[in-house]
């Protein structure tokens, strides 16, 4: 498999059955700043980026990671590398991009969850 050039891990998206309790833990104990909410999700920041953690209503197994690539020209080669390795990939729709505060996104599942 071709390596995908990752600049950084941008954010984690974590499911929580008790989203407000999780948000209180993140702000009161971890010191994260609550910066927004879209469609019931809660965005939290730890540094200069808008958000690093997004809490979403759902089971704890519902999780994802957002990776930053050098620029948009790397999206298609990343998609091709994931497909070649046997991971299903699809483009995110406008609502998914809005909820993740991104312009464009591919979604891939790990082999255990595909």
HELIX and SHEET records of a PDB file:
HELIX    1   1 UNK A   19  UNK A   24  1                                   6    
HELIX    2   2 UNK A   25  UNK A   29  3                                   5    
HELIX    3   3 UNK A   74  UNK A   84  1                                  11    
HELIX    4   4 UNK A   94  UNK A  100  1                                   7    
SHEET    1   A 5 UNK A  33  UNK A  38  0                                        
SHEET    2   A 5 UNK A  41  UNK A  45 -1                                        
SHEET    3   A 5 UNK A  53  UNK A  57 -1                                        
SHEET    4   A 5 UNK A   6  UNK A  16  1                                        
SHEET    5   A 5 UNK A  63  UNK A  69 -1                                        
SHEET    1   B 2 UNK A  89  UNK A  91  0                                        
SHEET    2   B 2 UNK A 106  UNK A 108 -1                                        
END                                                                             
